[in-house]
Amino acid sequence: MKLEFRRFDLSLKHTWTISTAAKSGGGSVTAPTFLVRLSDGNFSGLGEAPTARRYGEMPPRIENFLHRVDASKLSFADIAGSMAYLESLSDPSSSAKCAFNAALMDGAARAAGKAIYDHLGLGFTENKHITSMTIGIDTPQRVREKTIEAEPFPALKLKVGVPQDRENMAALRSVAPTKKVRVDANEGWATKEEALREIEWLARDEHVEFVEQPMHASTPPADIAWLKARSPLPIFGDESYIDASNAALCAECYHGVNVKLVKTCGISGAFEALKAARQAGLKTMIGCMIESSILISAAAHLAELTDYLDIDGNILISNDPYAGPTSDAGIVSFAHAAAQTGLRVQPRSGDPFAA
């Protein structure tokens, strides 16, 4: 097996700010990611390792792990064994493991002549899966402008957790008065009482669907369960739900969970995390970081296991090096994807690995 990887800086269309960044006084205009390719002489597979500051997945750690991998120990025919090898390395990077898992799944599905969703036995239903479009924390005027740009999308996700939340929601509603809105606090509220007050305010808007991660993941479970019992809106765990092992506890504390491939170390882990959540009675959503179409496509292959999608990371950037599923009007579709097997992605203009 041959391993190649490239750092690639994704350029954001707008400065990206969530509650944790806002409180430290900054946002981002670029998002570093690492593109990975595995080749066995017959087939190749693509993967991606996005950065995720919240989980300590920053470029030095990811790159260090990529350099330490012995590609001869990886195989498209033995994904479980390959992942066990990666786990055995010291200081494993969940983001890098995510990239390897996506590449392994891509290669294995290509070898089988199938798309990943068929390789997993899930299929993919066209004209069914809708992704929300995320509006990060900003000034009310910029929130209004972003909402206008997002007009084709039937659902929005609004980031909250700062003093101007009410002004930002009012700005959004001045443009889209009845559009469905999913609210993401990104651990922004300090106590259960504060979280309840903010959710009660949000619930006055009948078009708000749910609230994501109202308090920090380290909050005592009893406090989150207290909030769940009183919340007039469903609450979803994101930072609280890393993988399938968290399903039982999250079922006590939340109504649903947000699964991200960077947390679950790839497609295989996300597949298990979604199944475990559904078995525990939780609603399910797949989310994303700022990512290229490689990892957004990987997430889309699991859409049949979800109630909601929030896979807009590739829409938020201006230099996506790959093309995969489209999200026109918010509807995720593989209908126009040129590639038919594996991840169903291909380079947009030249192969990034050719340089």
TAZI-V56219 format. One record per pair of residues at least 24 apart in sequence whose C-alpha atoms are under 8 Angstrom apart, sorted by the first residue. I is the first residue (numbers start at 1). J is the second residue. D is the distance in Angstrom with one decimal. If there is no record, write none. Layout:
# TAZI-V56219
i=I j=J d=D
i=I j=J d=D
This chain:
# TAZI-V56219
i=1 j=38 d=6.6
i=1 j=39 d=5.5
i=1 j=40 d=4.5
i=1 j=41 d=7.5
i=1 j=71 d=5.5
i=1 j=72 d=5.3
i=1 j=73 d=8.0
i=1 j=74 d=6.7
i=1 j=75 d=7.2
i=2 j=38 d=5.6
i=2 j=39 d=5.1
i=2 j=40 d=6.3
i=2 j=71 d=6.1
i=2 j=72 d=7.6
i=3 j=36 d=7.4
i=3 j=37 d=6.0
i=3 j=38 d=4.8
i=3 j=39 d=6.8
i=3 j=71 d=5.9
i=4 j=36 d=5.8
i=4 j=37 d=5.2
i=4 j=38 d=6.5
i=4 j=353 d=7.7
i=5 j=34 d=6.6
i=5 j=35 d=5.4
i=5 j=36 d=4.3
i=5 j=37 d=6.2
i=5 j=66 d=7.8
i=5 j=353 d=7.8
i=6 j=34 d=5.5
i=6 j=35 d=5.2
i=6 j=36 d=6.7
i=6 j=353 d=7.4
i=7 j=32 d=6.9
i=7 j=33 d=5.8
i=7 j=34 d=4.4
i=7 j=35 d=6.3
i=8 j=32 d=5.9
i=8 j=33 d=5.3
i=8 j=34 d=5.8
i=8 j=35 d=6.9
i=9 j=33 d=6.0
i=10 j=290 d=7.9
i=10 j=291 d=7.6
i=10 j=292 d=7.6
i=10 j=317 d=6.3
i=10 j=318 d=7.6
i=10 j=319 d=6.3
i=10 j=320 d=7.0
i=11 j=317 d=5.3
i=11 j=318 d=5.7
i=11 j=319 d=6.1
i=12 j=316 d=5.9
i=12 j=317 d=4.3
i=12 j=318 d=6.2
i=13 j=316 d=5.9
i=13 j=317 d=5.3
i=13 j=318 d=5.8
i=14 j=316 d=7.6
i=16 j=136 d=5.9
i=16 j=137 d=7.5
i=17 j=136 d=5.4
i=17 j=137 d=5.2
i=17 j=138 d=7.1
i=18 j=136 d=6.0
i=18 j=137 d=5.7
i=18 j=159 d=6.1
i=18 j=160 d=7.3
i=18 j=161 d=7.9
i=18 j=186 d=6.9
i=19 j=137 d=7.2
i=19 j=159 d=7.3
i=19 j=160 d=6.4
i=19 j=161 d=5.2
i=19 j=162 d=6.3
i=19 j=185 d=6.8
i=19 j=186 d=6.1
i=19 j=187 d=7.6
i=19 j=188 d=5.7
i=20 j=186 d=7.2
i=20 j=187 d=7.8
i=20 j=188 d=7.0
i=22 j=137 d=7.6
i=22 j=162 d=7.4
i=23 j=162 d=7.7
i=31 j=290 d=6.5
i=32 j=59 d=7.1
i=33 j=59 d=7.6
i=33 j=291 d=7.3
i=34 j=63 d=8.0
i=35 j=99 d=7.6
i=36 j=99 d=6.4
i=36 j=100 d=7.2
i=36 j=103 d=7.1
i=37 j=103 d=6.5
i=38 j=103 d=6.3
i=38 j=104 d=7.4
i=38 j=107 d=7.8
i=39 j=107 d=7.9
i=43 j=107 d=5.9
i=43 j=110 d=6.9
i=43 j=111 d=6.5
i=44 j=103 d=7.7
i=44 j=106 d=7.5
i=44 j=107 d=5.2
i=44 j=110 d=7.9
i=45 j=102 d=7.6
i=45 j=103 d=4.2
i=45 j=104 d=6.0
i=45 j=105 d=7.3
i=45 j=106 d=4.7
i=45 j=107 d=4.2
i=45 j=108 d=7.9
i=45 j=110 d=8.0
i=45 j=342 d=7.8
i=46 j=99 d=7.7
i=46 j=102 d=6.6
i=46 j=103 d=4.2
i=46 j=104 d=7.8
i=46 j=106 d=6.3
i=46 j=107 d=7.7
i=46 j=294 d=7.1
i=46 j=343 d=7.9
i=47 j=98 d=7.4
i=47 j=99 d=4.2
i=47 j=100 d=5.9
i=47 j=101 d=7.2
i=47 j=102 d=4.8
i=47 j=103 d=4.4
i=47 j=106 d=8.0
i=47 j=294 d=6.4
i=47 j=295 d=6.9
i=48 j=95 d=7.9
i=48 j=96 d=7.5
i=48 j=98 d=7.0
i=48 j=99 d=4.3
i=48 j=100 d=7.7
i=48 j=102 d=7.3
i=48 j=103 d=8.0
i=48 j=292 d=7.9
i=48 j=294 d=6.4
i=48 j=295 d=6.0
i=49 j=95 d=4.8
i=49 j=96 d=5.0
i=49 j=97 d=7.7
i=49 j=98 d=6.3
i=49 j=99 d=4.9
i=49 j=262 d=7.4
i=50 j=95 d=6.2
i=50 j=262 d=7.3
i=50 j=289 d=7.0
i=50 j=290 d=7.1
i=50 j=291 d=6.2
i=51 j=95 d=7.1
i=51 j=289 d=7.9
i=52 j=95 d=7.9
i=52 j=262 d=7.9
i=52 j=289 d=7.2
i=57 j=93 d=6.9
i=57 j=94 d=7.5
i=57 j=95 d=6.4
i=61 j=93 d=6.9
i=62 j=93 d=6.0
i=62 j=95 d=6.9
i=62 j=96 d=5.7
i=65 j=91 d=7.9
i=65 j=92 d=6.8
i=65 j=93 d=6.5
i=65 j=96 d=6.9
i=66 j=96 d=6.6
i=75 j=104 d=7.2
i=76 j=104 d=5.3
i=76 j=105 d=7.1
i=76 j=107 d=5.9
i=76 j=108 d=4.9
i=77 j=108 d=6.5
i=79 j=104 d=6.4
i=79 j=105 d=7.4
i=94 j=262 d=6.2
i=94 j=263 d=6.4
i=94 j=264 d=7.3
i=94 j=265 d=5.0
i=95 j=262 d=5.0
i=95 j=263 d=7.3
i=95 j=265 d=6.3
i=96 j=265 d=7.7
i=97 j=265 d=5.2
i=97 j=266 d=6.8
i=98 j=261 d=6.4
i=98 j=262 d=5.7
i=98 j=264 d=7.3
i=98 j=265 d=4.0
i=98 j=266 d=3.8
i=98 j=267 d=7.3
i=99 j=265 d=7.7
i=99 j=266 d=6.7
i=100 j=266 d=7.7
i=101 j=265 d=7.0
i=101 j=266 d=5.2
i=101 j=267 d=6.5
i=101 j=268 d=7.1
i=102 j=266 d=5.8
i=102 j=267 d=6.0
i=102 j=295 d=7.7
i=102 j=298 d=6.8
i=105 j=267 d=7.5
i=105 j=342 d=7.2
i=106 j=342 d=4.4
i=106 j=343 d=5.4
i=107 j=342 d=6.5
i=108 j=342 d=7.4
i=109 j=341 d=6.5
i=109 j=342 d=4.7
i=110 j=341 d=5.2
i=110 j=342 d=4.7
i=113 j=341 d=5.9
i=113 j=342 d=7.7
i=114 j=340 d=7.4
i=114 j=341 d=4.8
i=114 j=342 d=6.2
i=115 j=340 d=6.3
i=115 j=341 d=4.1
i=115 j=342 d=4.5
i=115 j=343 d=6.4
i=115 j=344 d=6.7
i=116 j=301 d=6.3
i=116 j=341 d=7.1
i=116 j=342 d=5.1
i=116 j=343 d=6.0
i=117 j=301 d=4.8
i=117 j=302 d=6.6
i=122 j=302 d=7.4
i=122 j=304 d=6.4
i=122 j=305 d=8.0
i=123 j=304 d=7.2
i=124 j=301 d=7.1
i=124 j=303 d=7.2
i=124 j=304 d=6.4
i=125 j=304 d=7.5
i=126 j=332 d=7.7
i=126 j=333 d=6.0
i=126 j=334 d=7.5
i=126 j=335 d=7.5
i=127 j=331 d=6.4
i=127 j=332 d=7.5
i=127 j=333 d=7.1
i=128 j=331 d=7.1
i=128 j=332 d=7.8
i=129 j=303 d=7.0
i=129 j=308 d=7.7
i=129 j=309 d=7.2
i=129 j=331 d=5.8
i=129 j=332 d=5.6
i=129 j=333 d=7.9
i=130 j=154 d=7.9
i=130 j=308 d=7.2
i=130 j=309 d=6.2
i=130 j=330 d=5.3
i=130 j=331 d=4.6
i=130 j=332 d=5.9
i=131 j=155 d=7.2
i=131 j=308 d=7.1
i=131 j=309 d=4.6
i=131 j=310 d=4.9
i=131 j=311 d=6.0
i=131 j=312 d=6.9
i=131 j=327 d=7.4
i=131 j=330 d=5.2
i=131 j=331 d=6.4
i=131 j=332 d=6.7
i=132 j=156 d=4.9
i=132 j=157 d=6.0
i=132 j=309 d=6.6
i=132 j=310 d=5.1
i=132 j=311 d=7.3
i=132 j=312 d=7.0
i=132 j=330 d=6.6
i=133 j=157 d=5.8
i=133 j=310 d=7.1
i=133 j=312 d=6.0
i=133 j=330 d=7.5
i=134 j=158 d=6.0
i=134 j=159 d=7.5
i=134 j=310 d=8.0
i=134 j=312 d=7.2
i=135 j=159 d=6.3
i=138 j=168 d=7.7
i=139 j=168 d=7.0
i=140 j=167 d=6.0
i=140 j=168 d=4.7
i=140 j=170 d=8.0
i=140 j=171 d=5.5
i=140 j=172 d=8.0
i=141 j=171 d=6.9
i=143 j=168 d=6.3
i=143 j=171 d=6.3
i=143 j=172 d=6.2
i=144 j=168 d=7.9
i=144 j=171 d=5.1
i=144 j=172 d=5.3
i=144 j=174 d=7.5
i=144 j=175 d=6.6
i=147 j=172 d=6.0
i=147 j=175 d=6.7
i=147 j=176 d=7.3
i=148 j=175 d=6.6
i=151 j=176 d=7.9
i=152 j=328 d=7.7
i=152 j=329 d=4.7
i=152 j=330 d=6.9
i=153 j=329 d=4.9
i=153 j=330 d=4.7
i=154 j=179 d=6.5
i=154 j=180 d=6.7
i=154 j=329 d=7.2
i=154 j=330 d=6.5
i=155 j=179 d=6.3
i=155 j=180 d=4.8
i=155 j=181 d=5.8
i=155 j=182 d=7.5
i=155 j=330 d=7.8
i=156 j=180 d=6.3
i=156 j=181 d=4.8
i=156 j=182 d=6.1
i=157 j=181 d=5.6
i=157 j=182 d=4.5
i=157 j=183 d=5.5
i=157 j=184 d=6.8
i=158 j=182 d=6.3
i=158 j=183 d=5.0
i=158 j=184 d=6.1
i=159 j=183 d=6.0
i=159 j=184 d=4.9
i=159 j=185 d=6.0
i=159 j=186 d=7.5
i=160 j=184 d=6.0
i=160 j=185 d=4.8
i=160 j=186 d=7.5
i=160 j=188 d=7.3
i=161 j=185 d=5.1
i=161 j=186 d=7.3
i=161 j=187 d=7.7
i=161 j=188 d=4.4
i=161 j=189 d=6.3
i=162 j=188 d=7.4
i=178 j=207 d=6.2
i=179 j=207 d=6.5
i=180 j=207 d=5.0
i=180 j=208 d=5.9
i=180 j=209 d=6.6
i=181 j=207 d=6.3
i=181 j=208 d=4.8
i=181 j=209 d=6.0
i=181 j=210 d=7.9
i=182 j=208 d=5.9
i=182 j=209 d=5.4
i=182 j=210 d=5.4
i=182 j=211 d=6.3
i=182 j=212 d=7.7
i=183 j=208 d=7.3
i=183 j=209 d=7.8
i=183 j=210 d=6.3
i=183 j=211 d=4.8
i=183 j=212 d=6.1
i=184 j=211 d=5.7
i=184 j=212 d=4.5
i=184 j=213 d=6.5
i=184 j=214 d=7.4
i=185 j=211 d=7.2
i=185 j=212 d=6.0
i=185 j=213 d=5.8
i=185 j=214 d=5.1
i=185 j=215 d=7.6
i=186 j=212 d=7.0
i=186 j=213 d=5.5
i=186 j=214 d=6.6
i=186 j=215 d=7.5
i=186 j=216 d=7.8
i=186 j=239 d=7.9
i=187 j=213 d=5.4
i=187 j=214 d=5.1
i=187 j=215 d=4.1
i=187 j=216 d=4.3
i=187 j=217 d=7.0
i=187 j=239 d=8.0
i=188 j=214 d=6.3
i=188 j=215 d=6.0
i=188 j=216 d=7.2
i=189 j=214 d=5.9
i=189 j=215 d=5.2
i=189 j=216 d=7.6
i=190 j=215 d=6.2
i=190 j=216 d=7.4
i=191 j=215 d=7.0
i=192 j=223 d=6.2
i=192 j=224 d=6.9
i=192 j=226 d=7.6
i=192 j=227 d=6.1
i=195 j=227 d=7.7
i=196 j=227 d=6.5
i=196 j=230 d=7.5
i=196 j=231 d=6.3
i=199 j=231 d=6.8
i=199 j=232 d=7.2
i=199 j=233 d=6.9
i=200 j=231 d=7.3
i=200 j=232 d=6.5
i=200 j=233 d=8.0
i=203 j=232 d=6.4
i=203 j=233 d=6.3
i=209 j=233 d=7.2
i=209 j=234 d=7.5
i=210 j=234 d=4.9
i=210 j=235 d=5.8
i=210 j=236 d=7.2
i=211 j=235 d=4.8
i=211 j=236 d=6.2
i=212 j=236 d=4.6
i=212 j=237 d=6.0
i=212 j=238 d=6.8
i=213 j=237 d=4.9
i=213 j=238 d=5.7
i=213 j=239 d=6.9
i=213 j=240 d=7.5
i=216 j=240 d=8.0
i=221 j=249 d=7.9
i=221 j=253 d=6.5
i=222 j=253 d=7.8
i=224 j=253 d=5.3
i=224 j=254 d=7.6
i=225 j=252 d=6.2
i=225 j=253 d=4.3
i=225 j=254 d=7.2
i=226 j=253 d=7.9
i=227 j=253 d=8.0
i=228 j=253 d=6.0
i=228 j=254 d=6.1
i=228 j=255 d=7.5
i=243 j=269 d=6.9
i=243 j=270 d=7.2
i=243 j=272 d=7.8
i=243 j=273 d=5.2
i=244 j=269 d=7.6
i=244 j=272 d=6.1
i=244 j=273 d=4.0
i=244 j=274 d=7.4
i=244 j=276 d=5.6
i=244 j=277 d=7.1
i=245 j=273 d=7.8
i=247 j=273 d=7.6
i=247 j=276 d=6.1
i=247 j=277 d=5.4
i=247 j=280 d=6.4
i=248 j=280 d=6.4
i=251 j=277 d=7.8
i=251 j=280 d=6.2
i=251 j=281 d=6.9
i=251 j=282 d=6.2
i=254 j=282 d=7.6
i=255 j=282 d=5.6
i=255 j=283 d=6.3
i=256 j=282 d=4.6
i=256 j=283 d=4.1
i=256 j=284 d=5.6
i=256 j=285 d=7.6
i=257 j=282 d=6.8
i=257 j=283 d=6.4
i=257 j=284 d=5.4
i=257 j=285 d=6.2
i=258 j=284 d=6.2
i=258 j=285 d=4.7
i=258 j=286 d=5.5
i=258 j=287 d=6.0
i=259 j=284 d=7.4
i=259 j=285 d=6.1
i=259 j=286 d=4.8
i=259 j=287 d=5.9
i=260 j=286 d=5.9
i=260 j=287 d=5.2
i=260 j=288 d=5.5
i=260 j=289 d=7.8
i=260 j=299 d=7.9
i=261 j=288 d=7.3
i=261 j=295 d=7.9
i=261 j=299 d=7.1
i=262 j=288 d=7.8
i=262 j=289 d=7.8
i=267 j=298 d=6.6
i=267 j=299 d=7.2
i=267 j=302 d=8.0
i=271 j=302 d=6.9
i=274 j=305 d=6.4
i=274 j=306 d=7.4
i=275 j=305 d=7.2
i=283 j=307 d=6.3
i=284 j=308 d=6.5
i=285 j=309 d=5.4
i=285 j=310 d=7.1
i=286 j=310 d=6.0
i=286 j=311 d=6.9
i=287 j=311 d=5.4
i=288 j=312 d=7.3
i=288 j=313 d=6.2
i=289 j=313 d=6.0
i=290 j=314 d=6.8
i=290 j=316 d=7.4
i=290 j=317 d=7.8
i=292 j=320 d=5.5
i=292 j=321 d=7.0
i=292 j=322 d=6.8
i=293 j=320 d=6.8
i=293 j=321 d=7.7
i=293 j=322 d=5.6
i=293 j=323 d=5.9
i=293 j=324 d=5.7
i=293 j=325 d=7.7
i=293 j=345 d=7.3
i=294 j=322 d=6.7
i=294 j=323 d=7.9
i=294 j=324 d=7.2
i=294 j=343 d=7.4
i=294 j=345 d=6.6
i=297 j=324 d=6.0
i=297 j=325 d=6.2
i=297 j=343 d=6.2
i=297 j=344 d=7.4
i=297 j=345 d=7.3
i=298 j=343 d=6.1
i=300 j=325 d=7.8
i=300 j=332 d=7.6
i=301 j=343 d=7.7
i=320 j=348 d=7.8
i=321 j=347 d=5.9
i=321 j=348 d=5.6
i=321 j=349 d=7.3
i=321 j=352 d=7.1
i=322 j=346 d=5.5
i=322 j=347 d=4.3
i=322 j=348 d=4.9
i=323 j=347 d=6.2
i=323 j=348 d=5.7
